[in-house]
Amino acid sequence: MVRRIFNIGFWEQYIRNHFIKQIELLNESIQNRLIPTFDTIEKEAEEISEKEWDRLCSSCYSPDIDPADLAERAQEAGIDYYMTLSGIKQTLLNITATALYHLFEQQIIFFLRREVLHPSQENDPQLMKVSVFREQLLKKGIDIYSFRSWDKIKELRVVSNSIKHAEGDSASELRKMRPDMFKHPMLRSQPEKELMHSAIYRVYMPMAGDDIFVIQDDLAEYKNALVNFWNELIVACSNYEENMAT
C-alpha cells in the first residue's frame, strides 16, 4: 500500500482551482484593471496646469503681476498632481508585491493545517510557519528550497518585509539581491556614480511609494514563481507516491 505524503488526488485539483487562481487573479486585477487607470496622468496633469493658468489669469487684475510667475505656478500645480498620482501608483505596485507573498504564505499555512499536521496540532500557533511546512516535507525527501521557483520566492519575501518595515535587516538583504529596486525606474539607466548615494539607499516610506520601487515586470515574475512553486510541489509529491508504489 502506498504511504501517501498527502491526498495528492484531492489537493492537486484544489491547488489548481483555488491557490493558483487566487494568485493569478490578484496579479491580473492589479496589472490589467488598476494600473492602466494611471496611464493618463500625464495628460491629466497638463489639463490641471491649463485650468490653473485660466483661473490665475481670470483673477489677475494688477498690471504688476508677471505672467511668467503665473505660468510657473500653473505648471507647479500640474507637476504636483502628476507626482502625487505617480506615488499612488508606486504604492499600489509595492503593496501588491507584499500581498502576493502573504497570500502565498497563507496558502502554505492553510495546506499545512488542513493536510500535513495532525488534527491535534492544526490550531497550534507555534506551528503556523513555512519553516514547519518545509520540515514536514523534508521527512519525505522533498526540499522546497531546491525548487527552481524558490529563489524568486525568497526575493519576494525579502521585498515584502522591506516594504512593510522600511529600513532594517530585510532592506539590507534586498540591497544585495536587488540594488536596482532602490532606484526610481526613470533613473535606472543612469550610472550609479551620477546619482546621490543617499537617494538610492535610504528607506523611509516604501508604503507611500518612496525608496523601494517594484515595477510591473517584477510582479509578473513573482506571480510566475508562485504558480511554478505549486506546480513543482504537485510533481514532487506525485513522484514521491510513485516511488513508494514501486
TORFI-981002 format. One record per residue: residue number from 1; residue in one letter; x, y, z of N, C-alpha, C in turn. Coordinates in Angstrom, 3 decimals, always signed. Layout:
<nodes>
  nr rest      nxx      nyy      nzz     caxx     cayy     cazz      cxx      cyy      czz
 NUM    a        X        Y        Z        X        Y        Z        X        Y        Z
...
</nodes>
This chain:
<nodes>
  nr rest      nxx      nyy      nzz     caxx     cayy     cazz      cxx      cyy      czz
   1    m   +0.845   -1.210   +0.000   +0.000   +0.000   +0.000   +0.871   +1.248   +0.000
   2    v   +0.527   +2.246   -0.818   +1.302   +3.474   -0.906   +1.112   +4.305   +0.355
   3    r   +2.223   +4.739   +0.957   +2.161   +5.637   +2.112   +2.141   +7.072   +1.598
   4    r   +0.985   +7.667   +1.612   +0.822   +8.974   +0.997   +1.447  +10.064   +1.855
   5    i   +2.071  +11.049   +1.156   +2.520  +12.241   +1.870   +1.314  +13.127   +2.170
   6    f   +0.378  +13.161   +1.244   -0.947  +13.725   +1.454   -1.811  +13.277   +0.292
   7    n   -3.057  +13.603   +0.343   -4.000  +13.145   -0.676   -3.807  +13.965   -1.953
   8    i   -2.845  +13.569   -2.758   -2.487  +14.345   -3.939   -3.637  +14.412   -4.937
   9    g   -4.457  +13.363   -5.000   -5.587  +13.374   -5.918   -6.537  +14.520   -5.634
  10    f   -6.792  +14.768   -4.355   -7.665  +15.874   -3.971   -6.941  +17.207   -4.065
  11    w   -5.740  +17.292   -3.501   -5.055  +18.567   -3.374   -4.543  +19.125   -4.699
  12    e   -4.254  +18.259   -5.658   -3.833  +18.780   -6.959   -4.935  +19.649   -7.559
  13    q   -6.178  +19.145   -7.513   -7.289  +19.924   -8.042   -7.548  +21.172   -7.207
  14    y   -7.419  +21.036   -5.907   -7.658  +22.184   -5.032   -6.625  +23.279   -5.287
  15    i   -5.366  +22.878   -5.398   -4.288  +23.848   -5.648   -4.517  +24.574   -6.971
  16    r   -4.875  +23.829   -8.004   -5.059  +24.455   -9.310   -6.303  +25.344   -9.339
  17    n   -7.380  +24.893   -8.704   -8.648  +25.619   -8.777   -8.761  +26.767   -7.778
  18    h   -7.939  +26.735   -6.736   -8.033  +27.767   -5.704   -6.722  +28.537   -5.555
  19    f   -5.657  +27.881   -5.119   -4.406  +28.595   -4.839   -3.864  +29.319   -6.074
  20    i   -3.739  +28.578   -7.162   -3.159  +29.179   -8.367   -4.079  +30.262   -8.933
  21    k   -5.372  +30.007   -8.920   -6.305  +31.016   -9.428   -6.281  +32.280   -8.569
  22    q   -6.168  +32.122   -7.262   -6.107  +33.291   -6.382   -4.899  +34.162   -6.717
  23    i   -3.774  +33.512   -6.920   -2.543  +34.240   -7.252   -2.672  +34.939   -8.594
  24    e   -3.157  +34.212   -9.590   -3.267  +34.775  -10.933   -4.278  +35.916  -10.995
  25    l   -5.401  +35.767  -10.311   -6.426  +36.804  -10.355   -5.996  +38.057   -9.608
  26    l   -5.274  +37.884   -8.507   -4.767  +39.054   -7.794   -3.827  +39.842   -8.690
  27    n   -2.879  +39.153   -9.299   -1.926  +39.829  -10.172   -2.625  +40.451  -11.389
  28    e   -3.519  +39.689  -12.004   -4.209  +40.178  -13.196   -5.063  +41.404  -12.882
  29    s   -5.736  +41.397  -11.737   -6.599  +42.519  -11.371   -5.796  +43.798  -11.197
  30    i   -4.626  +43.670  -10.594   -3.778  +44.851  -10.406   -3.182  +45.295  -11.736
  31    q   -2.626  +44.343  -12.471   -1.909  +44.672  -13.707   -2.828  +45.191  -14.807
  32    n   -3.998  +44.564  -14.945   -4.845  +44.861  -16.104   -6.053  +45.741  -15.801
  33    r   -6.404  +45.858  -14.518   -7.562  +46.674  -14.166   -7.184  +47.990  -13.481
  34    l   -6.296  +47.911  -12.493   -5.996  +49.104  -11.707   -4.859  +49.945  -12.284
  35    i   -3.725  +49.300  -12.603   -2.573  +50.059  -13.082   -2.879  +50.869  -14.339
  36    p   -3.648  +50.327  -15.302   -3.941  +51.125  -16.509   -4.684  +52.428  -16.225
  37    t   -5.331  +52.559  -15.081   -6.028  +53.804  -14.770   -5.050  +54.962  -14.567
  38    f   -3.771  +54.648  -14.408   -2.754  +55.688  -14.240   -2.091  +56.071  -15.568
  39    d   -2.497  +55.458  -16.658   -1.844  +55.719  -17.945   -2.060  +57.153  -18.435
  40    t   -3.097  +57.801  -17.956   -3.445  +59.127  -18.467   -3.033  +60.257  -17.528
  41    i   -2.246  +59.957  -16.491   -1.980  +61.009  -15.503   -1.134  +62.147  -16.077
  42    e   -0.317  +61.871  -17.084   +0.460  +62.951  -17.690   -0.467  +63.940  -18.402
  43    k   -1.432  +63.410  -19.131   -2.411  +64.266  -19.804   -3.258  +65.010  -18.777
  44    e   -3.650  +64.311  -17.711   -4.440  +64.954  -16.664   -3.660  +66.089  -16.011
  45    a   -2.361  +65.886  -15.826   -1.527  +66.928  -15.219   -1.475  +68.164  -16.109
  46    e   -1.400  +67.938  -17.416   -1.401  +69.071  -18.343   -2.715  +69.837  -18.260
  47    e   -3.809  +69.102  -18.123   -5.115  +69.751  -18.003   -5.217  +70.539  -16.700
  48    i   -4.638  +69.989  -15.630   -4.628  +70.700  -14.352   -3.863  +72.012  -14.497
  49    s   -2.728  +71.979  -15.171   -1.924  +73.184  -15.385   -2.704  +74.231  -16.187
  50    e   -3.388  +73.770  -17.223   -4.154  +74.705  -18.056   -5.295  +75.346  -17.274
  51    k   -5.987  +74.540  -16.470   -7.087  +75.076  -15.666   -6.572  +76.067  -14.629
  52    e   -5.430  +75.749  -14.021   -4.854  +76.652  -13.032   -4.413  +77.947  -13.693
  53    w   -3.876  +77.861  -14.896   -3.484  +79.064  -15.638   -4.703  +79.943  -15.915
  54    d   -5.787  +79.308  -16.363   -7.009  +80.062  -16.636   -7.547  +80.704  -15.362
  55    r   -7.498  +79.963  -14.264   -8.010  +80.507  -13.002   -7.182  +81.689  -12.540
  56    l   -5.861  +81.530  -12.590   -4.982  +82.616  -12.149   -5.142  +83.851  -13.020
  57    c   -5.244  +83.637  -14.327   -5.377  +84.781  -15.244   -6.718  +85.495  -15.052
  58    s   -7.766  +84.718  -14.779   -9.093  +85.331  -14.619   -9.196  +86.150  -13.351
  59    s   -8.359  +85.846  -12.358   -8.403  +86.570  -11.083   -7.296  +87.610  -10.974
  60    c   -6.568  +87.794  -12.059   -5.419  +88.716  -12.055   -5.836  +90.060  -12.652
  61    y   -5.838  +91.085  -11.817   -6.230  +92.411  -12.283   -5.091  +93.417  -12.192
  62    s   -4.003  +93.059  -11.573   -2.904  +94.006  -11.372   -1.904  +93.934  -12.513
  63    p   -1.530  +95.061  -13.076   -0.527  +95.063  -14.154   +0.873  +94.753  -13.645
  64    d   +1.020  +94.736  -12.310   +2.344  +94.461  -11.741   +2.662  +92.967  -11.684
  65    i   +1.684  +92.143  -11.899   +1.887  +90.693  -11.820   +2.549  +90.196  -13.102
  66    d   +3.620  +89.468  -12.938   +4.368  +88.932  -14.078   +3.682  +87.663  -14.590
  67    p   +3.277  +87.629  -15.843   +2.647  +86.410  -16.391   +3.539  +85.178  -16.257
  68    a   +4.857  +85.387  -16.262   +5.768  +84.250  -16.117   +5.602  +83.592  -14.753
  69    d   +5.333  +84.402  -13.731   +5.098  +83.849  -12.390   +3.824  +83.013  -12.372
  70    l   +2.798  +83.508  -13.051   +1.544  +82.752  -13.114   +1.744  +81.437  -13.860
  71    a   +2.510  +81.490  -14.932   +2.772  +80.268  -15.705   +3.524  +79.243  -14.860
  72    e   +4.456  +79.737  -14.049   +5.211  +78.827  -13.190   +4.317  +78.188  -12.142
  73    r   +3.429  +78.984  -11.559   +2.504  +78.439  -10.561   +1.557  +77.419  -11.186
  74    a   +1.107  +77.699  -12.386   +0.225  +76.763  -13.083   +0.952  +75.455  -13.395
  75    q   +2.194  +75.593  -13.816   +2.987  +74.391  -14.111   +3.229  +73.579  -12.849
  76    e   +3.501  +74.236  -11.735   +3.726  +73.548  -10.470   +2.489  +72.771  -10.032
  77    a   +1.302  +73.325  -10.298   +0.064  +72.618   -9.949   -0.030  +71.300  -10.710
  78    g   +0.341  +71.331  -11.992   +0.325  +70.107  -12.793   +1.358  +69.111  -12.341
  79    i   +2.553  +69.620  -12.004   +3.625  +68.742  -11.539   +3.242  +68.080  -10.215
  80    d   +2.661  +68.851   -9.304   +2.232  +68.300   -8.013   +1.217  +67.181   -8.205
  81    y   +0.296  +67.420   -9.130   -0.717  +66.399   -9.409   -0.066  +65.135   -9.955
  82    y   +0.832  +65.316  -10.914   +1.498  +64.163  -11.528   +2.317  +63.390  -10.508
  83    m   +3.073  +64.079   -9.670   +3.916  +63.410   -8.679   +3.075  +62.672   -7.646
  84    t   +1.965  +63.265   -7.246   +1.083  +62.617   -6.269   +0.503  +61.327   -6.822
  85    l   -0.005  +61.389   -8.050   -0.594  +60.189   -8.660   +0.468  +59.141   -8.960
  86    s   +1.672  +59.567   -9.340   +2.759  +58.619   -9.579   +3.111  +57.885   -8.292
  87    g   +3.103  +58.618   -7.179   +3.382  +57.989   -5.892   +2.328  +56.975   -5.516
  88    i   +1.071  +57.290   -5.806   -0.014  +56.347   -5.507   +0.127  +55.091   -6.364
  89    k   +0.493  +55.276   -7.626   +0.720  +54.109   -8.489   +1.837  +53.239   -7.934
  90    q   +2.925  +53.854   -7.487   +4.031  +53.081   -6.935   +3.626  +52.384   -5.650
  91    t   +2.830  +53.058   -4.825   +2.307  +52.423   -3.615   +1.537  +51.158   -3.973
  92    l   +0.707  +51.246   -4.994   -0.091  +50.097   -5.423   +0.794  +48.941   -5.874
  93    l   +1.844  +49.253   -6.627   +2.769  +48.201   -7.065   +3.486  +47.578   -5.872
  94    n   +3.925  +48.416   -4.943   +4.653  +47.907   -3.776   +3.782  +47.008   -2.913
  95    i   +2.563  +47.472   -2.612   +1.722  +46.678   -1.718   +1.211  +45.416   -2.411
  96    t   +1.179  +45.417   -3.747   +0.785  +44.193   -4.450   +1.837  +43.111   -4.268
  97    a   +3.113  +43.501   -4.298   +4.173  +42.524   -4.031   +4.010  +41.945   -2.635
  98    t   +3.733  +42.802   -1.663   +3.522  +42.343   -0.292   +2.308  +41.423   -0.209
  99    a   +1.233  +41.797   -0.897   +0.018  +40.982   -0.873   +0.246  +39.615   -1.510
 100    l   +0.995  +39.574   -2.609   +1.273  +38.293   -3.256   +2.008  +37.345   -2.319
 101    y   +3.020  +37.874   -1.624   +3.765  +36.989   -0.731   +2.895  +36.489   +0.415
 102    h   +2.127  +37.374   +1.015   +1.351  +36.950   +2.177   +0.166  +36.073   +1.791
 103    l   -0.357  +36.252   +0.585   -1.348  +35.304   +0.087   -0.716  +33.924   -0.023
 104    f   +0.462  +33.855   -0.617   +1.171  +32.585   -0.745   +1.457  +31.966   +0.620
 105    e   +1.921  +32.776   +1.554   +2.229  +32.286   +2.892   +0.974  +31.722   +3.564
 106    q   -0.147  +32.395   +3.406   -1.396  +31.918   +3.995   -1.874  +30.632   +3.328
 107    q   -1.618  +30.505   +2.028   -1.951  +29.249   +1.346   -1.133  +28.092   +1.913
 108    i   +0.156  +28.347   +2.118   +1.024  +27.323   +2.702   +0.505  +26.902   +4.073
 109    i   +0.167  +27.887   +4.893   -0.294  +27.593   +6.250   -1.640  +26.866   +6.220
 110    f   -2.501  +27.251   +5.313   -3.785  +26.554   +5.168   -3.558  +25.085   +4.838
 111    f   -2.705  +24.857   +3.856   -2.368  +23.498   +3.440   -1.738  +22.726   +4.596
 112    l   -0.821  +23.376   +5.292   -0.143  +22.752   +6.433   -1.143  +22.324   +7.495
 113    r   -2.072  +23.206   +7.830   -3.024  +22.921   +8.906   -4.033  +21.841   +8.511
 114    r   -4.523  +21.934   +7.275   -5.612  +21.049   +6.878   -5.164  +19.671   +6.447
 115    e   -3.900  +19.536   +6.021   -3.486  +18.255   +5.455   -2.228  +17.673   +6.069
 116    v   -1.256  +18.508   +6.375   +0.045  +17.986   +6.782   +0.106  +17.709   +8.276
 117    l   -0.359  +18.629   +9.087   -0.305  +18.448  +10.534   -1.380  +17.478  +11.017
 118    h   -1.139  +16.900  +12.174   -2.156  +16.076  +12.828   -3.279  +16.988  +13.297
 119    p   -4.523  +16.524  +13.263   -5.636  +17.372  +13.712   -5.431  +18.003  +15.089
 120    s   -4.697  +17.329  +15.943   -4.451  +17.880  +17.281   -3.460  +19.043  +17.254
 121    q   -2.786  +19.228  +16.112   -1.771  +20.276  +16.007   -2.216  +21.469  +15.162
 122    e   -3.310  +21.336  +14.435   -3.628  +22.320  +13.408   -3.998  +23.698  +13.939
 123    n   -4.246  +23.835  +15.222   -4.550  +25.141  +15.785   -3.450  +25.652  +16.710
 124    d   -2.285  +25.019  +16.637   -1.150  +25.454  +17.444   -0.435  +26.591  +16.709
 125    p   -0.494  +27.837  +17.223   +0.113  +28.962  +16.502   +1.623  +28.838  +16.337
 126    q   +2.274  +28.054  +17.171   +3.713  +27.870  +17.057   +4.099  +27.081  +15.816
 127    l   +3.123  +26.393  +15.240   +3.395  +25.572  +14.062   +2.979  +26.247  +12.756
 128    m   +2.417  +27.432  +12.842   +1.926  +28.121  +11.650   +3.070  +28.846  +10.938
 129    k   +3.996  +28.075  +10.391   +5.195  +28.641   +9.783   +5.556  +27.892   +8.505
 130    v   +6.092  +28.617   +7.557   +6.581  +27.989   +6.328   +7.712  +27.029   +6.653
 131    s   +8.521  +27.370   +7.638   +9.640  +26.504   +8.019   +9.140  +25.140   +8.520
 132    v   +8.000  +25.122   +9.206   +7.428  +23.854   +9.674   +6.955  +23.038   +8.481
 133    f   +6.352  +23.701   +7.522   +5.918  +23.018   +6.304   +7.107  +22.358   +5.614
 134    r   +8.207  +23.097   +5.503   +9.402  +22.554   +4.867   +9.924  +21.348   +5.641
 135    e   +9.965  +21.467   +6.966  +10.467  +20.367   +7.793   +9.647  +19.102   +7.599
 136    q   +8.336  +19.257   +7.498   +7.468  +18.097   +7.317   +7.731  +17.414   +5.972
 137    l   +7.947  +18.226   +4.922   +8.208  +17.640   +3.614   +9.602  +17.039   +3.525
 138    l  +10.551  +17.636   +4.259  +11.906  +17.085   +4.256  +11.924  +15.649   +4.774
 139    k  +11.022  +15.337   +5.663  +10.942  +13.972   +6.191  +10.606  +12.969   +5.087
 140    k  +10.001  +13.470   +4.014   +9.666  +12.622   +2.866  +10.662  +12.807   +1.723
 141    g  +11.736  +13.535   +1.993  +12.765  +13.719   +0.973  +12.469  +14.821   -0.022
 142    i  +11.518  +15.694   +0.291  +11.172  +16.805   -0.592  +11.637  +18.106   +0.048
 143    d  +12.522  +18.813   -0.642  +13.048  +20.069   -0.109  +12.550  +21.211   -0.994
 144    i  +11.618  +21.996   -0.473  +11.064  +23.085   -1.284  +12.106  +24.149   -1.593
 145    y  +13.171  +24.212   -0.791  +14.236  +25.180   -1.075  +15.008  +24.818   -2.342
 146    s  +14.876  +23.576   -2.790  +15.561  +23.151   -4.013  +14.722  +23.392   -5.263
 147    f  +13.475  +23.820   -5.091  +12.621  +24.101   -6.244  +13.208  +25.258   -7.047
 148    r  +13.063  +25.201   -8.357  +13.581  +26.265   -9.224  +12.911  +27.603   -8.925
 149    s  +11.698  +27.557   -8.433  +10.944  +28.776   -8.144  +11.352  +29.444   -6.840
 150    w  +12.106  +28.723   -5.985  +12.271  +29.205   -4.617  +13.120  +30.465   -4.502
 151    d  +14.145  +30.623   -5.305  +14.989  +31.822   -5.199  +14.178  +33.085   -5.418
 152    k  +13.286  +33.058   -6.389  +12.455  +34.229   -6.657  +11.438  +34.444   -5.536
 153    i  +10.931  +33.363   -4.962  +10.006  +33.490   -3.831  +10.736  +34.051   -2.611
 154    k  +11.962  +33.626   -2.406  +12.764  +34.188   -1.321  +12.952  +35.688   -1.528
 155    e  +13.230  +36.084   -2.755  +13.357  +37.513   -3.051  +12.057  +38.236   -2.743
 156    l  +10.934  +37.650   -3.128   +9.639  +38.258   -2.864   +9.404  +38.429   -1.376
 157    r   +9.802  +37.449   -0.575   +9.650  +37.556   +0.879  +10.453  +38.742   +1.415
 158    v  +11.676  +38.889   +0.920  +12.526  +39.994   +1.378  +11.946  +41.333   +0.921
 159    v  +11.445  +41.391   -0.305  +10.802  +42.604   -0.798   +9.605  +42.955   +0.079
 160    s   +8.777  +41.961   +0.356   +7.589  +42.181   +1.174   +7.942  +42.735   +2.548
 161    n   +8.924  +42.130   +3.199   +9.327  +42.593   +4.533   +9.951  +43.986   +4.486
 162    s  +10.691  +44.268   +3.433  +11.310  +45.592   +3.290  +10.252  +46.669   +3.117
 163    i   +9.227  +46.367   +2.345   +8.156  +47.333   +2.125   +7.360  +47.549   +3.411
 164    k   +7.139  +46.513   +4.165   +6.380  +46.641   +5.414   +7.142  +47.381   +6.496
 165    h   +8.434  +47.070   +6.626   +9.188  +47.558   +7.786  +10.158  +48.681   +7.464
 166    a  +10.303  +49.041   +6.191  +11.254  +50.081   +5.768  +12.676  +49.661   +6.136
 167    e  +13.477  +50.588   +6.650  +14.880  +50.273   +6.922  +14.999  +49.175   +7.971
 168    g  +15.911  +48.230   +7.730  +16.106  +47.123   +8.654  +16.866  +45.999   +7.988
 169    d  +16.835  +44.834   +8.613  +17.593  +43.690   +8.106  +17.140  +43.277   +6.705
 170    s  +15.834  +43.297   +6.466  +15.333  +42.883   +5.155  +15.775  +43.849   +4.066
 171    a  +15.744  +45.149   +4.364  +16.196  +46.134   +3.386  +17.681  +45.952   +3.078
 172    s  +18.452  +45.630   +4.103  +19.883  +45.383   +3.882  +20.088  +44.162   +2.995
 173    e  +19.287  +43.131   +3.219  +19.377  +41.922   +2.393  +18.940  +42.204   +0.960
 174    l  +17.903  +43.027   +0.827  +17.401  +43.345   -0.505  +18.418  +44.145   -1.307
 175    r  +19.193  +44.988   -0.649  +20.228  +45.753   -1.349  +21.216  +44.838   -2.054
 176    k  +21.494  +43.690   -1.431  +22.417  +42.726   -2.032  +21.754  +41.979   -3.183
 177    m  +20.479  +41.664   -3.013  +19.752  +40.916   -4.039  +19.387  +41.777   -5.241
 178    r  +18.797  +42.938   -4.943  +18.232  +43.780   -5.996  +18.553  +45.250   -5.743
 179    p  +19.793  +45.654   -5.915  +20.122  +47.069   -5.695  +19.347  +47.999   -6.618
 180    d  +18.952  +47.491   -7.784  +18.200  +48.331   -8.722  +16.844  +48.734   -8.185
 181    m  +16.298  +47.957   -7.256  +14.967  +48.238   -6.740  +14.939  +49.480   -5.850
 182    f  +16.102  +49.972   -5.487  +16.175  +51.178   -4.669  +16.318  +52.431   -5.531
 183    k  +16.341  +52.255   -6.836  +16.403  +53.381   -7.763  +15.041  +53.557   -8.430
 184    h  +14.631  +54.796   -8.574  +13.395  +55.043   -9.300  +13.555  +54.490  -10.722
 185    p  +12.524  +53.856  -11.268  +12.641  +53.271  -12.617  +13.138  +54.241  -13.680
 186    m  +12.810  +55.529  -13.542  +13.258  +56.512  -14.524  +14.753  +56.795  -14.423
 187    l  +15.384  +56.377  -13.320  +16.803  +56.661  -13.100  +17.686  +55.431  -13.268
 188    r  +17.099  +54.284  -13.531  +17.877  +53.047  -13.543  +18.863  +52.958  -14.690
 189    s  +18.631  +53.721  -15.728  +19.566  +53.695  -16.859  +20.794  +54.559  -16.615
 190    q  +20.752  +55.382  -15.557  +21.884  +56.256  -15.274  +22.930  +55.521  -14.442
 191    p  +24.205  +55.795  -14.696  +25.261  +55.186  -13.863  +25.076  +55.571  -12.405
 192    e  +25.321  +54.607  -11.515  +25.105  +54.853  -10.089  +25.959  +56.010   -9.578
 193    k  +27.133  +56.198  -10.145  +28.030  +57.253   -9.663  +27.453  +58.641   -9.915
 194    e  +26.478  +58.726  -10.844  +25.882  +60.016  -11.141  +24.690  +60.314  -10.236
 195    l  +24.307  +59.345   -9.404  +23.175  +59.528   -8.521  +23.650  +59.727   -7.092
 196    m  +22.818  +60.426   -6.321  +23.149  +60.627   -4.912  +23.021  +59.307   -4.174
 197    h  +24.054  +58.936   -3.443  +24.040  +57.664   -2.705  +22.859  +57.612   -1.745
 198    s  +22.623  +58.703   -1.045  +21.551  +58.709   -0.055  +20.189  +58.531   -0.717
 199    a  +20.041  +59.061   -1.943  +18.758  +58.948   -2.631  +18.475  +57.516   -3.033
 200    i  +19.519  +56.716   -3.195  +19.340  +55.331   -3.617  +19.046  +54.412   -2.434
 201    y  +19.701  +54.634   -1.313  +19.733  +53.617   -0.280  +18.937  +53.915   +0.992
 202    r  +18.525  +55.130   +1.220  +17.748  +55.383   +2.414  +16.310  +54.921   +2.210
 203    v  +15.796  +54.191   +3.190  +14.452  +53.635   +3.077  +13.612  +54.150   +4.240
 204    y  +12.643  +54.973   +3.900  +11.777  +55.543   +4.917  +10.320  +55.112   +4.766
 205    m   +9.737  +55.334   +3.584   +8.298  +55.119   +3.433   +7.953  +54.392   +2.128
 206    p   +8.356  +53.145   +1.992   +8.009  +52.412   +0.766   +6.511  +52.170   +0.613
 207    m   +5.767  +52.175   +1.738   +4.317  +52.026   +1.629   +3.661  +53.278   +1.061
 208    a   +4.412  +54.350   +0.991   +3.920  +55.587   +0.367   +4.456  +55.743   -1.047
 209    g   +5.084  +54.696   -1.574   +5.595  +54.739   -2.937   +6.981  +55.327   -3.055
 210    d   +7.688  +55.443   -1.942   +9.036  +56.008   -1.946  +10.072  +54.925   -1.631
 211    d  +11.309  +55.160   -2.077  +12.506  +54.455   -1.603  +12.705  +53.035   -2.156
 212    i  +11.637  +52.258   -2.289  +11.696  +50.937   -2.915  +10.686  +50.942   -4.053
 213    f  +11.139  +50.463   -5.234  +10.315  +50.624   -6.433  +10.115  +49.286   -7.150
 214    v   +9.030  +48.617   -6.818   +8.613  +47.419   -7.544   +8.015  +47.876   -8.874
 215    i   +8.333  +47.182   -9.945   +7.749  +47.505  -11.246   +6.861  +46.350  -11.701
 216    q   +6.108  +46.568  -12.765   +5.150  +45.564  -13.220   +5.835  +44.270  -13.642
 217    d   +7.017  +44.370  -14.237   +7.744  +43.156  -14.612   +8.092  +42.321  -13.387
 218    d   +8.396  +42.980  -12.273   +8.675  +42.251  -11.032   +7.448  +41.458  -10.602
 219    l   +6.295  +42.099  -10.631   +5.073  +41.418  -10.202   +4.781  +40.204  -11.083
 220    a   +5.017  +40.337  -12.377   +4.798  +39.204  -13.283   +5.741  +38.048  -12.941
 221    e   +6.991  +38.367  -12.632   +7.952  +37.323  -12.265   +7.581  +36.671  -10.940
 222    y   +7.127  +37.454   -9.986   +6.731  +36.888   -8.694   +5.501  +35.996   -8.847
 223    k   +4.548  +36.448   -9.636   +3.363  +35.625   -9.876   +3.742  +34.301  -10.505
 224    n   +4.613  +34.339  -11.501   +5.050  +33.107  -12.166   +5.765  +32.176  -11.195
 225    a   +6.583  +32.744  -10.314   +7.317  +31.920   -9.353   +6.353  +31.212   -8.397
 226    l   +5.335  +31.913   -7.939   +4.374  +31.309   -7.009   +3.570  +30.208   -7.686
 227    v   +3.145  +30.462   -8.912   +2.416  +29.431   -9.659   +3.319  +28.232   -9.905
 228    n   +4.563  +28.497  -10.293   +5.501  +27.398  -10.550   +5.786  +26.602   -9.293
 229    f   +5.829  +27.261   -8.140   +6.049  +26.543   -6.880   +4.974  +25.484   -6.682
 230    w   +3.722  +25.873   -6.822   +2.646  +24.916   -6.586   +2.685  +23.782   -7.605
 231    n   +3.032  +24.102   -8.838   +3.161  +23.032   -9.837   +4.323  +22.107   -9.511
 232    e   +5.429  +22.664   -9.043   +6.576  +21.844   -8.649   +6.233  +20.963   -7.457
 233    l   +5.460  +21.500   -6.530   +5.075  +20.707   -5.355   +4.193  +19.533   -5.753
 234    i   +3.256  +19.784   -6.652   +2.388  +18.700   -7.130   +3.224  +17.589   -7.757
 235    v   +4.186  +17.968   -8.603   +5.040  +16.984   -9.261   +5.883  +16.221   -8.245
 236    a   +6.462  +16.950   -7.289   +7.328  +16.308   -6.297   +6.554  +15.297   -5.455
 237    c   +5.362  +15.660   -5.050   +4.567  +14.748   -4.222   +4.031  +13.572   -5.037
 238    s   +3.699  +13.819   -6.283   +3.268  +12.715   -7.152   +4.410  +11.733   -7.369
 239    n   +5.616  +12.260   -7.579   +6.784  +11.393   -7.748   +7.061  +10.587   -6.491
 240    y   +6.860  +11.212   -5.340   +7.064  +10.504   -4.070   +6.138   +9.295   -3.986
 241    e   +4.868   +9.509   -4.331   +3.908   +8.406   -4.248   +4.246   +7.310   -5.259
 242    e   +4.696   +7.695   -6.462   +5.060   +6.706   -7.469   +6.263   +5.879   -6.996
 243    n   +7.221   +6.551   -6.374   +8.406   +5.832   -5.882   +8.050   +4.877   -4.753
 244    m   +7.120   +5.295   -3.916   +6.705   +4.438   -2.813   +5.919   +3.234   -3.303
 245    a   +5.292   +3.375   -4.472   +4.491   +2.284   -5.005   +5.321   +1.219   -5.688
 246    t   +6.585   +1.553   -6.032   +7.419   +0.595   -6.743   +8.371   -0.130   -5.795
</nodes>
